Each structure stands twice: as structure tokens, then as C-alpha cells.
């Protein structure tokens, strides 16, 4: 059962499991030379076989970043929490029939985004409002994690970047967020956003060009 208490999501699994556990000190998963993708394959395969510890590990590793992503798509916090809960319940119930993946974050992001947009579209239809995907605002805000940027660059340049992000379209902001904040590949971004790879390249390229123009005459930050 997944228990949600305000913004704190915790996973509670009943009964014990005697299968191999997935822990931070596991030398197979966290030893030298193990890439993130290799780690994801091992964890995902273990989860699909019914390992509750692997499922717990996936939940605890990604629930916060999933909430942060969902919160940028909609400010309806209850909806984001419900979709995350439904996502993990569905994953556990359908685990044996799920496909393979070497990027758990990508798999979860894509699933959550699809669920949220489906629910938002349903709400819009209920109130007889015609909306497109670009009608959903996507906010990229600097948090504590980005404090380093402020420390390294002047407040003026930091403000230039914030203003430049505001001028991007919703889809451009989302692509930039997935590319530079979440480190998804261009193919993963295309699949997540439901566009072809060429459109993805163009979307990111135009967004970066707009940011560079907005930062002028400041030096580029991370592009």
C-alpha cells in the first residue's frame, strides 16, 4: 500500500520477501565501474521478478523527483500525488508484463506525464474547454539545488537567465528541464513528450538559441 501524507510519500509493503534485496551497499549495484544504466537494468529486472525491496528502492529513489516534475506540469498538488500513487500501484500490479528499460527515470517520467495530461484533458473536457498540450504551463524555477549558479554568477546574469526561461514556450521549457536538469537523452525526451527525434532536436536547439540571446551580453552559463 502507498501512503500519502501531504507532500511526504512513503511506501509500505506487507509481508516479508526472501528474494535478493537491493540496498545502497550492494557491491553489485554500487561497486566501481557500474554505470547508471547497468544499475537500472539490474534493479528493474529484480523488481519485475517480484522483489519488493527493488520496488521499494525504485520508489524511494524517484518519488521526490517525480513530484517535482509533476508540480511543473500542474499546480494541482492533489492530482500529482494521486497520479504518482496510481503509477506505482499499477507498476506493482503489472510488473510481470512490463517491458524492459535501462532508464527507470525515463520510464517513470513518461508514465507520469501521460497520466497527468490525460487527467487534465479530462477535466478540461468536463468544463467544455478546448485545450492543447501547450496550454499547460511548465514552470522551471531555481531551487536550492541551483544556488551554485547564483554563487558563481552575478545576480544580474542570474536574472537574465530567469527572464530568458520565462520567454520560452511551455514545451521548450519542458525540453530544457528534461535535458539539462534531469539529464535525459534526446531520444528519451522525444519519447516522453510524444514527438519525433527531429522535432526534439529542433525544440531544444531553438530553446538554447533563445536562452543565449536572452543572456546576451552575459556569457553562457551551462549551454
SVG drawing of the C-alpha trace seen along z (x, -y; Angstrom):
<svg xmlns="http://www.w3.org/2000/svg" viewBox="-19 -43 55 59">
<polyline fill="none" stroke="black" stroke-width="0.4" points="0.0,0.0 1.2,-3.5 0.5,-6.0 0.5,-9.7 0.7,-12.3 0.7,-15.8 3.9,-16.0 5.6,-13.1 5.0,-9.9 6.0,-6.6 5.9,-3.1 4.6,-0.3 4.8,3.3 3.2,6.1 4.8,9.5 8.5,10.3 10.3,11.2 13.1,13.7 14.4,12.7 17.6,10.8 17.4,7.3 18.6,4.1 20.5,1.9 22.8,-1.1 25.8,1.0 25.2,3.8 28.6,4.2 27.0,5.4 24.9,2.3 27.1,-0.3 30.6,1.0 33.2,-0.7 32.6,-0.5 28.8,-0.1 27.0,-2.6 23.6,-4.1 22.1,-2.3 23.5,1.1 22.3,0.4 18.8,-0.4 18.7,2.8 19.6,4.9 17.1,3.1 14.3,3.2 14.7,6.9 14.7,7.6 11.6,5.6 9.8,7.3 10.6,10.7 8.6,9.7 11.4,8.3 9.7,5.9 13.0,4.4 13.7,3.5 10.3,1.9 10.8,0.0 14.2,-1.1 12.7,-2.5 10.0,-4.3 12.3,-5.9 14.9,-6.9 12.4,-8.6 9.3,-9.7 10.7,-13.2 11.9,-14.0 8.6,-12.6 6.7,-15.0 8.9,-17.9 8.3,-17.1 4.6,-16.7 4.4,-20.0 5.8,-21.8 3.1,-20.4 0.2,-21.3 0.0,-23.1 -2.8,-20.7 -0.8,-19.0 -3.5,-16.5 -3.7,-15.4 0.1,-15.0 0.1,-12.9 -2.9,-10.8 -1.1,-10.1 2.1,-9.1 0.2,-6.8 -1.7,-5.2 1.6,-4.9 3.3,-2.8 0.3,-0.7 -0.1,0.0 3.6,0.8 3.4,3.4 0.3,5.0 1.5,5.2 5.2,5.9 5.4,9.2 4.1,7.9 6.2,4.7 8.8,4.1 12.5,3.8 14.2,0.4 17.7,-0.8 16.5,-4.1 14.0,-3.9 13.7,-7.7 12.7,-8.0 10.2,-5.2 8.6,-6.9 8.7,-10.4 7.0,-9.3 4.3,-7.4 3.6,-10.2 3.4,-12.8 1.0,-10.7 -1.2,-10.2 -1.3,-13.8 -2.1,-15.1 -4.8,-12.6 -6.4,-13.7 -6.0,-17.4 -7.6,-16.9 -10.5,-15.0 -11.0,-17.9 -10.9,-20.4 -13.5,-18.4 -15.7,-18.2 -15.9,-22.0 -16.2,-22.1 -12.9,-23.9 -10.8,-23.3 -7.2,-23.0 -3.9,-21.8 -0.9,-20.3 0.9,-23.7 -1.9,-25.2 -0.4,-23.5 2.1,-25.8 5.5,-24.3 7.4,-26.3 11.2,-26.0 12.2,-27.6 15.5,-27.8 15.6,-25.9 18.3,-25.3 20.0,-22.9 20.6,-25.8 22.1,-28.0 25.5,-27.3 24.6,-29.2 23.8,-32.3 27.1,-31.9 29.1,-31.7 27.5,-34.4 26.3,-37.9 22.7,-38.5 22.2,-40.4 23.2,-37.4 21.1,-35.1 18.1,-37.3 18.9,-37.3 18.6,-33.5 15.4,-33.6 13.9,-36.1 15.0,-34.1 13.4,-30.9 10.1,-32.8 10.1,-33.8 10.3,-30.2 7.2,-28.2 5.9,-25.6 7.3,-22.8 10.7,-24.5 10.9,-24.9 10.0,-21.2 12.6,-20.1 15.2,-22.2 14.3,-20.9 14.4,-17.3 17.7,-17.8 19.8,-19.9 18.1,-19.4 17.2,-15.7 19.8,-14.6 17.5,-12.6 18.8,-11.8 17.3,-13.5 15.6,-10.2 14.1,-9.8 12.9,-13.4 11.2,-12.8 9.5,-9.7 8.5,-11.4 7.0,-14.4 5.4,-12.3 7.4,-13.9 9.8,-12.6 13.5,-12.9 14.0,-15.6 11.3,-17.8 13.0,-17.2 16.4,-18.4 14.8,-21.4 12.9,-22.2 16.0,-22.1 18.1,-23.9 15.6,-26.8 15.2,-27.0 19.0,-27.1 19.3,-29.8 16.6,-31.9 18.3,-31.5 21.6,-32.5 20.0,-35.6 18.4,-36.4 21.7,-36.1 23.5,-38.5 25.7,-40.3 26.3,-37.9 28.4,-34.8 26.7,-31.5 26.0,-29.6 25.6,-26.0 24.9,-25.9"/>
</svg>
